[in-house]
């Protein structure tokens, strides 16, 4: 196990630390709510993408108590576009649990017991917000650790080994004295100099301790097992708008993919494409349906192709909205629509205004 000098990393971090909306400046005490929120948002999402969402979210829900008291649909709507919507549901449940406790637990174990908080997030919040001397292991820290130790075993099989090696990175006294800064310094090192492609080893404060650099293998690490080909699914969704500008929407089931999110009415998603007659038999109302386009969306485990049909009606019958609800199209665009439904809505709306 290689333990590079913590003081060198912290010296580099003091000069080159990233300015991020959720980070403290000028010796402020980190707000555990903002640390936790940023860590949940950053799961499966880039820093660049998260920034604007984070700022809008904390403006709407400035405290964990405000988030806990908010209706779940408001939280889902504020999250819409960030993807991985189970995070938003767990976020709301966790906020309610924290509010009931009177604040965030200050230990890794206490944080792990909260809804939606796993090993990494618990360690990150504990280290950054409460100064617990632990090393949170995300993708950046895995990469730094693999290169420091020249670990040749591929991911994901090497993940346990890398976590064990990473846990020893903070054994130096400077790291133990500044656990919050040390954790964030590791993140910054991995996101900048020790980047996935073309690492800037010549500028790295840990170059002298890096076995991967010494062996000339750093840029190839960590190795990854080739991913299986992502399967494809097909669906059809319908955008129908009345003369008053209302759109017909519905809620997805409470469990499963995109649970409790808003969607345009449509078919199931399956491996075979839908024939037009078969799909139109599931249309939510009788109308002159026209094919508005095809939307592609990549989920973690499959790629989805949605054929969008669009139509106008003078007014909706009560039976048309029995299984859904109506919203003005201007409000529908800001409702709790996941990204795939935002794409479908845009395709249908643009088609109707061109027709």
LOZAVO-763052 format. One record per residue (C-alpha): residue number from 1; x, y, z. Coordinates in steps of 0.02 Angstrom, whole numbers. Example, Ala and Ser with C-alpha at 12.3 -4.5 7.8 and 13.67 -1.06 7.14 Angstrom:
2
<r pos="1" u="615" v="-225" w="390"/>
<r pos="2" u="684" v="-53" w="357"/>
END
This chain:
355
<r pos="1" u="0" v="0" w="0"/>
<r pos="2" u="70" v="169" w="-52"/>
<r pos="3" u="39" v="318" w="63"/>
<r pos="4" u="91" v="476" w="-30"/>
<r pos="5" u="129" v="635" w="68"/>
<r pos="6" u="-34" v="718" w="119"/>
<r pos="7" u="50" v="887" w="145"/>
<r pos="8" u="97" v="895" w="-40"/>
<r pos="9" u="-82" v="863" w="-94"/>
<r pos="10" u="-153" v="989" w="30"/>
<r pos="11" u="-27" v="1120" w="-24"/>
<r pos="12" u="-80" v="1094" w="-205"/>
<r pos="13" u="-264" v="1101" w="-155"/>
<r pos="14" u="-242" v="1264" w="-60"/>
<r pos="15" u="-181" v="1343" w="-222"/>
<r pos="16" u="-290" v="1257" w="-352"/>
<r pos="17" u="-452" v="1206" w="-267"/>
<r pos="18" u="-608" v="1218" w="-375"/>
<r pos="19" u="-738" v="1350" w="-337"/>
<r pos="20" u="-903" v="1257" w="-326"/>
<r pos="21" u="-1075" v="1321" w="-271"/>
<r pos="22" u="-1086" v="1200" w="-125"/>
<r pos="23" u="-911" v="1229" w="-58"/>
<r pos="24" u="-867" v="1343" w="85"/>
<r pos="25" u="-745" v="1486" w="67"/>
<r pos="26" u="-650" v="1589" w="193"/>
<r pos="27" u="-649" v="1463" w="335"/>
<r pos="28" u="-839" v="1442" w="346"/>
<r pos="29" u="-911" v="1287" w="427"/>
<r pos="30" u="-983" v="1169" w="296"/>
<r pos="31" u="-1172" v="1153" w="296"/>
<r pos="32" u="-1212" v="966" w="303"/>
<r pos="33" u="-1374" v="994" w="207"/>
<r pos="34" u="-1283" v="1072" w="60"/>
<r pos="35" u="-1144" v="943" w="66"/>
<r pos="36" u="-1270" v="800" w="65"/>
<r pos="37" u="-1376" v="879" w="-71"/>
<r pos="38" u="-1227" v="907" w="-185"/>
<r pos="39" u="-1165" v="729" w="-160"/>
<r pos="40" u="-1335" v="656" w="-205"/>
<r pos="41" u="-1348" v="767" w="-358"/>
<r pos="42" u="-1172" v="722" w="-415"/>
<r pos="43" u="-1209" v="536" w="-420"/>
<r pos="44" u="-1208" v="484" w="-604"/>
<r pos="45" u="-1203" v="669" w="-654"/>
<r pos="46" u="-1062" v="791" w="-695"/>
<r pos="47" u="-1013" v="943" w="-593"/>
<r pos="48" u="-1050" v="1055" w="-744"/>
<r pos="49" u="-1227" v="986" w="-761"/>
<r pos="50" u="-1265" v="993" w="-575"/>
<r pos="51" u="-1217" v="1175" w="-542"/>
<r pos="52" u="-1374" v="1263" w="-609"/>
<r pos="53" u="-1491" v="1130" w="-537"/>
<r pos="54" u="-1409" v="1144" w="-367"/>
<r pos="55" u="-1428" v="1333" w="-361"/>
<r pos="56" u="-1612" v="1326" w="-411"/>
<r pos="57" u="-1644" v="1185" w="-288"/>
<r pos="58" u="-1570" v="1272" w="-135"/>
<r pos="59" u="-1662" v="1431" w="-181"/>
<r pos="60" u="-1825" v="1333" w="-178"/>
<r pos="61" u="-1778" v="1223" w="-29"/>
<r pos="62" u="-1648" v="1321" w="73"/>
<r pos="63" u="-1645" v="1201" w="221"/>
<r pos="64" u="-1671" v="1018" w="254"/>
<r pos="65" u="-1828" v="1065" w="351"/>
<r pos="66" u="-1898" v="1157" w="199"/>
<r pos="67" u="-1862" v="1007" w="89"/>
<r pos="68" u="-1942" v="888" w="214"/>
<r pos="69" u="-2100" v="994" w="222"/>
<r pos="70" u="-2119" v="1010" w="33"/>
<r pos="71" u="-2242" v="901" w="-65"/>
<r pos="72" u="-2152" v="760" w="-154"/>
<r pos="73" u="-2216" v="818" w="-324"/>
<r pos="74" u="-2131" v="986" w="-297"/>
<r pos="75" u="-1967" v="897" w="-261"/>
<r pos="76" u="-1985" v="787" w="-415"/>
<r pos="77" u="-2023" v="941" w="-521"/>
<r pos="78" u="-1868" v="1031" w="-456"/>
<r pos="79" u="-1765" v="875" w="-493"/>
<r pos="80" u="-1834" v="849" w="-669"/>
<r pos="81" u="-1693" v="841" w="-796"/>
<r pos="82" u="-1561" v="773" w="-677"/>
<r pos="83" u="-1610" v="591" w="-709"/>
<r pos="84" u="-1602" v="440" w="-594"/>
<r pos="85" u="-1764" v="495" w="-512"/>
<r pos="86" u="-1756" v="370" w="-370"/>
<r pos="87" u="-1626" v="490" w="-300"/>
<r pos="88" u="-1758" v="626" w="-286"/>
<r pos="89" u="-1881" v="512" w="-197"/>
<r pos="90" u="-1746" v="453" w="-77"/>
<r pos="91" u="-1688" v="633" w="-54"/>
<r pos="92" u="-1861" v="683" w="4"/>
<r pos="93" u="-1877" v="532" w="119"/>
<r pos="94" u="-1704" v="566" w="191"/>
<r pos="95" u="-1745" v="749" w="224"/>
<r pos="96" u="-1899" v="696" w="321"/>
<r pos="97" u="-1796" v="573" w="423"/>
<r pos="98" u="-1663" v="706" w="460"/>
<r pos="99" u="-1796" v="833" w="509"/>
<r pos="100" u="-1873" v="705" w="627"/>
<r pos="101" u="-1701" v="675" w="706"/>
<r pos="102" u="-1671" v="861" w="727"/>
<r pos="103" u="-1519" v="862" w="613"/>
<r pos="104" u="-1396" v="753" w="520"/>
<r pos="105" u="-1305" v="615" w="615"/>
<r pos="106" u="-1121" v="657" w="634"/>
<r pos="107" u="-1052" v="481" w="609"/>
<r pos="108" u="-1032" v="370" w="456"/>
<r pos="109" u="-1140" v="237" w="537"/>
<r pos="110" u="-1279" v="360" w="579"/>
<r pos="111" u="-1278" v="431" w="403"/>
<r pos="112" u="-1282" v="257" w="325"/>
<r pos="113" u="-1445" v="222" w="416"/>
<r pos="114" u="-1535" v="362" w="322"/>
<r pos="115" u="-1638" v="328" w="164"/>
<r pos="116" u="-1538" v="337" w="2"/>
<r pos="117" u="-1367" v="357" w="83"/>
<r pos="118" u="-1238" v="226" w="39"/>
<r pos="119" u="-1059" v="198" w="93"/>
<r pos="120" u="-983" v="332" w="-17"/>
<r pos="121" u="-1109" v="470" w="23"/>
<r pos="122" u="-1101" v="433" w="209"/>
<r pos="123" u="-911" v="447" w="207"/>
<r pos="124" u="-916" v="606" w="101"/>
<r pos="125" u="-1039" v="696" w="215"/>
<r pos="126" u="-950" v="635" w="371"/>
<r pos="127" u="-779" v="693" w="308"/>
<r pos="128" u="-829" v="857" w="226"/>
<r pos="129" u="-966" v="918" w="343"/>
<r pos="130" u="-911" v="845" w="510"/>
<r pos="131" u="-723" v="820" w="495"/>
<r pos="132" u="-726" v="631" w="518"/>
<r pos="133" u="-556" v="563" w="458"/>
<r pos="134" u="-619" v="443" w="323"/>
<r pos="135" u="-584" v="432" w="137"/>
<r pos="136" u="-740" v="437" w="26"/>
<r pos="137" u="-708" v="328" w="-126"/>
<r pos="138" u="-791" v="389" w="-285"/>
<r pos="139" u="-733" v="365" w="-465"/>
<r pos="140" u="-600" v="500" w="-449"/>
<r pos="141" u="-526" v="422" w="-292"/>
<r pos="142" u="-531" v="248" w="-370"/>
<r pos="143" u="-433" v="313" w="-519"/>
<r pos="144" u="-303" v="402" w="-411"/>
<r pos="145" u="-283" v="246" w="-303"/>
<r pos="146" u="-267" v="128" w="-451"/>
<r pos="147" u="-129" v="234" w="-526"/>
<r pos="148" u="-37" v="262" w="-363"/>
<r pos="149" u="-30" v="75" w="-332"/>
<r pos="150" u="-20" v="19" w="-515"/>
<r pos="151" u="-171" v="-95" w="-491"/>
<r pos="152" u="-192" v="-195" w="-650"/>
<r pos="153" u="-351" v="-290" w="-606"/>
<r pos="154" u="-500" v="-218" w="-700"/>
<r pos="155" u="-655" v="-137" w="-631"/>
<r pos="156" u="-778" v="-182" w="-564"/>
<r pos="157" u="-687" v="-334" w="-490"/>
<r pos="158" u="-548" v="-223" w="-420"/>
<r pos="159" u="-668" v="-107" w="-328"/>
<r pos="160" u="-649" v="-190" w="-158"/>
<r pos="161" u="-458" v="-190" w="-171"/>
<r pos="162" u="-457" v="-6" w="-221"/>
<r pos="163" u="-572" v="39" w="-75"/>
<r pos="164" u="-453" v="-47" w="47"/>
<r pos="165" u="-302" v="41" w="-27"/>
<r pos="166" u="-391" v="210" w="-29"/>
<r pos="167" u="-436" v="194" w="155"/>
<r pos="168" u="-251" v="212" w="196"/>
<r pos="169" u="-221" v="372" w="98"/>
<r pos="170" u="-258" v="482" w="250"/>
<r pos="171" u="-140" v="403" w="376"/>
<r pos="172" u="-22" v="554" w="373"/>
<r pos="173" u="-48" v="680" w="514"/>
<r pos="174" u="-88" v="826" w="394"/>
<r pos="175" u="-230" v="725" w="317"/>
<r pos="176" u="-300" v="680" w="489"/>
<r pos="177" u="-291" v="863" w="541"/>
<r pos="178" u="-390" v="921" w="387"/>
<r pos="179" u="-510" v="780" w="341"/>
<r pos="180" u="-634" v="893" w="252"/>
<r pos="181" u="-502" v="974" w="142"/>
<r pos="182" u="-411" v="810" w="113"/>
<r pos="183" u="-567" v="724" w="46"/>
<r pos="184" u="-605" v="870" w="-70"/>
<r pos="185" u="-423" v="879" w="-124"/>
<r pos="186" u="-433" v="697" w="-180"/>
<r pos="187" u="-590" v="737" w="-281"/>
<r pos="188" u="-505" v="887" w="-362"/>
<r pos="189" u="-347" v="791" w="-402"/>
<r pos="190" u="-446" v="655" w="-489"/>
<r pos="191" u="-555" v="776" w="-586"/>
<r pos="192" u="-410" v="884" w="-647"/>
<r pos="193" u="-231" v="821" w="-653"/>
<r pos="194" u="-270" v="636" w="-631"/>
<r pos="195" u="-408" v="640" w="-761"/>
<r pos="196" u="-469" v="484" w="-853"/>
<r pos="197" u="-379" v="528" w="-1015"/>
<r pos="198" u="-208" v="607" w="-1033"/>
<r pos="199" u="-167" v="635" w="-848"/>
<r pos="200" u="-54" v="784" w="-814"/>
<r pos="201" u="74" v="683" w="-717"/>
<r pos="202" u="207" v="818" w="-734"/>
<r pos="203" u="103" v="935" w="-625"/>
<r pos="204" u="43" v="807" w="-499"/>
<r pos="205" u="94" v="834" w="-316"/>
<r pos="206" u="100" v="645" w="-295"/>
<r pos="207" u="203" v="604" w="-449"/>
<r pos="208" u="353" v="546" w="-348"/>
<r pos="209" u="249" v="417" w="-252"/>
<r pos="210" u="149" v="353" w="-401"/>
<r pos="211" u="191" v="174" w="-456"/>
<r pos="212" u="84" v="193" w="-611"/>
<r pos="213" u="186" v="344" w="-666"/>
<r pos="214" u="349" v="253" w="-629"/>
<r pos="215" u="292" v="103" w="-733"/>
<r pos="216" u="222" v="208" w="-874"/>
<r pos="217" u="47" v="135" w="-852"/>
<r pos="218" u="-45" v="279" w="-768"/>
<r pos="219" u="-144" v="332" w="-921"/>
<r pos="220" u="-212" v="155" w="-944"/>
<r pos="221" u="-277" v="138" w="-766"/>
<r pos="222" u="-395" v="89" w="-697"/>
<r pos="223" u="-429" v="-49" w="-821"/>
<r pos="224" u="-611" v="-91" w="-854"/>
<r pos="225" u="-699" v="-250" w="-904"/>
<r pos="226" u="-785" v="-219" w="-1072"/>
<r pos="227" u="-969" v="-180" w="-1051"/>
<r pos="228" u="-1101" v="-290" w="-1128"/>
<r pos="229" u="-1198" v="-212" w="-1271"/>
<r pos="230" u="-1342" v="-107" w="-1204"/>
<r pos="231" u="-1512" v="-182" w="-1251"/>
<r pos="232" u="-1644" v="-81" w="-1346"/>
<r pos="233" u="-1826" v="-52" w="-1303"/>
<r pos="234" u="-1967" v="32" w="-1398"/>
<r pos="235" u="-2118" v="132" w="-1343"/>
<r pos="236" u="-2251" v="252" w="-1407"/>
<r pos="237" u="-2314" v="408" w="-1319"/>
<r pos="238" u="-2454" v="527" w="-1365"/>
<r pos="239" u="-2459" v="717" w="-1349"/>
<r pos="240" u="-2634" v="787" w="-1369"/>
<r pos="241" u="-2680" v="969" w="-1340"/>
<r pos="242" u="-2851" v="1051" w="-1334"/>
<r pos="243" u="-2904" v="1222" w="-1399"/>
<r pos="244" u="-2870" v="1301" w="-1230"/>
<r pos="245" u="-2689" v="1241" w="-1233"/>
<r pos="246" u="-2706" v="1099" w="-1107"/>
<r pos="247" u="-2604" v="940" w="-1124"/>
<r pos="248" u="-2659" v="769" w="-1063"/>
<r pos="249" u="-2536" v="692" w="-938"/>
<r pos="250" u="-2534" v="551" w="-812"/>
<r pos="251" u="-2431" v="487" w="-666"/>
<r pos="252" u="-2320" v="334" w="-681"/>
<r pos="253" u="-2338" v="195" w="-551"/>
<r pos="254" u="-2266" v="220" w="-376"/>
<r pos="255" u="-2135" v="86" w="-405"/>
<r pos="256" u="-2017" v="45" w="-547"/>
<r pos="257" u="-1921" v="152" w="-670"/>
<r pos="258" u="-1965" v="338" w="-660"/>
<r pos="259" u="-2086" v="297" w="-518"/>
<r pos="260" u="-2216" v="431" w="-478"/>
<r pos="261" u="-2152" v="545" w="-616"/>
<r pos="262" u="-2267" v="632" w="-742"/>
<r pos="263" u="-2277" v="566" w="-919"/>
<r pos="264" u="-2373" v="579" w="-1081"/>
<r pos="265" u="-2495" v="433" w="-1102"/>
<r pos="266" u="-2419" v="290" w="-1198"/>
<r pos="267" u="-2381" v="107" w="-1219"/>
<r pos="268" u="-2269" v="-7" w="-1120"/>
<r pos="269" u="-2083" v="-10" w="-1165"/>
<r pos="270" u="-2036" v="-175" w="-1246"/>
<r pos="271" u="-1903" v="-257" w="-1353"/>
<r pos="272" u="-2006" v="-258" w="-1514"/>
<r pos="273" u="-2056" v="-99" w="-1607"/>
<r pos="274" u="-2241" v="-54" w="-1605"/>
<r pos="275" u="-2338" v="-64" w="-1768"/>
<r pos="276" u="-2438" v="95" w="-1797"/>
<r pos="277" u="-2609" v="13" w="-1787"/>
<r pos="278" u="-2559" v="-80" w="-1629"/>
<r pos="279" u="-2495" v="79" w="-1548"/>
<r pos="280" u="-2643" v="189" w="-1598"/>
<r pos="281" u="-2760" v="63" w="-1520"/>
<r pos="282" u="-2687" v="123" w="-1354"/>
<r pos="283" u="-2707" v="309" w="-1391"/>
<r pos="284" u="-2787" v="403" w="-1245"/>
<r pos="285" u="-2925" v="482" w="-1351"/>
<r pos="286" u="-3000" v="479" w="-1526"/>
<r pos="287" u="-2910" v="606" w="-1634"/>
<r pos="288" u="-2821" v="630" w="-1800"/>
<r pos="289" u="-2653" v="567" w="-1741"/>
<r pos="290" u="-2496" v="609" w="-1839"/>
<r pos="291" u="-2321" v="542" w="-1813"/>
<r pos="292" u="-2220" v="686" w="-1740"/>
<r pos="293" u="-2049" v="602" w="-1732"/>
<r pos="294" u="-1940" v="477" w="-1641"/>
<r pos="295" u="-1852" v="516" w="-1478"/>
<r pos="296" u="-1698" v="422" w="-1418"/>
<r pos="297" u="-1651" v="414" w="-1234"/>
<r pos="298" u="-1510" v="315" w="-1153"/>
<r pos="299" u="-1544" v="242" w="-982"/>
<r pos="300" u="-1412" v="153" w="-879"/>
<r pos="301" u="-1463" v="-22" w="-933"/>
<r pos="302" u="-1550" v="5" w="-1100"/>
<r pos="303" u="-1579" v="125" w="-1244"/>
<r pos="304" u="-1758" v="180" w="-1275"/>
<r pos="305" u="-1834" v="235" w="-1440"/>
<r pos="306" u="-2003" v="321" w="-1425"/>
<r pos="307" u="-2116" v="359" w="-1572"/>
<r pos="308" u="-2214" v="517" w="-1530"/>
<r pos="309" u="-2388" v="544" w="-1600"/>
<r pos="310" u="-2471" v="715" w="-1586"/>
<r pos="311" u="-2647" v="780" w="-1610"/>
<r pos="312" u="-2762" v="925" w="-1572"/>
<r pos="313" u="-2939" v="911" w="-1504"/>
<r pos="314" u="-3069" v="1045" w="-1474"/>
<r pos="315" u="-3098" v="987" w="-1296"/>
<r pos="316" u="-3069" v="833" w="-1188"/>
<r pos="317" u="-3211" v="721" w="-1132"/>
<r pos="318" u="-3220" v="671" w="-950"/>
<r pos="319" u="-3179" v="493" w="-999"/>
<r pos="320" u="-3019" v="552" w="-1083"/>
<r pos="321" u="-2946" v="617" w="-920"/>
<r pos="322" u="-3013" v="482" w="-805"/>
<r pos="323" u="-2841" v="402" w="-790"/>
<r pos="324" u="-2740" v="563" w="-798"/>
<r pos="325" u="-2751" v="751" w="-782"/>
<r pos="326" u="-2739" v="911" w="-886"/>
<r pos="327" u="-2610" v="1048" w="-873"/>
<r pos="328" u="-2581" v="1205" w="-977"/>
<r pos="329" u="-2439" v="1166" w="-1094"/>
<r pos="330" u="-2339" v="1310" w="-1018"/>
<r pos="331" u="-2350" v="1226" w="-847"/>
<r pos="332" u="-2327" v="1051" w="-914"/>
<r pos="333" u="-2154" v="1097" w="-975"/>
<r pos="334" u="-2102" v="1134" w="-796"/>
<r pos="335" u="-2196" v="992" w="-711"/>
<r pos="336" u="-2107" v="838" w="-644"/>
<r pos="337" u="-2069" v="774" w="-819"/>
<r pos="338" u="-1916" v="663" w="-831"/>
<r pos="339" u="-1794" v="701" w="-973"/>
<r pos="340" u="-1868" v="571" w="-1090"/>
<r pos="341" u="-2041" v="649" w="-1072"/>
<r pos="342" u="-1972" v="825" w="-1094"/>
<r pos="343" u="-1901" v="766" w="-1261"/>
<r pos="344" u="-2068" v="687" w="-1310"/>
<r pos="345" u="-2163" v="844" w="-1259"/>
<r pos="346" u="-2047" v="953" w="-1362"/>
<r pos="347" u="-2062" v="839" w="-1515"/>
<r pos="348" u="-2252" v="841" w="-1506"/>
<r pos="349" u="-2267" v="1027" w="-1468"/>
<r pos="350" u="-2150" v="1076" w="-1610"/>
<r pos="351" u="-2243" v="964" w="-1732"/>
<r pos="352" u="-2413" v="1038" w="-1688"/>
<r pos="353" u="-2348" v="1214" w="-1711"/>
<r pos="354" u="-2273" v="1172" w="-1880"/>
<r pos="355" u="-2427" v="1082" w="-1943"/>
END
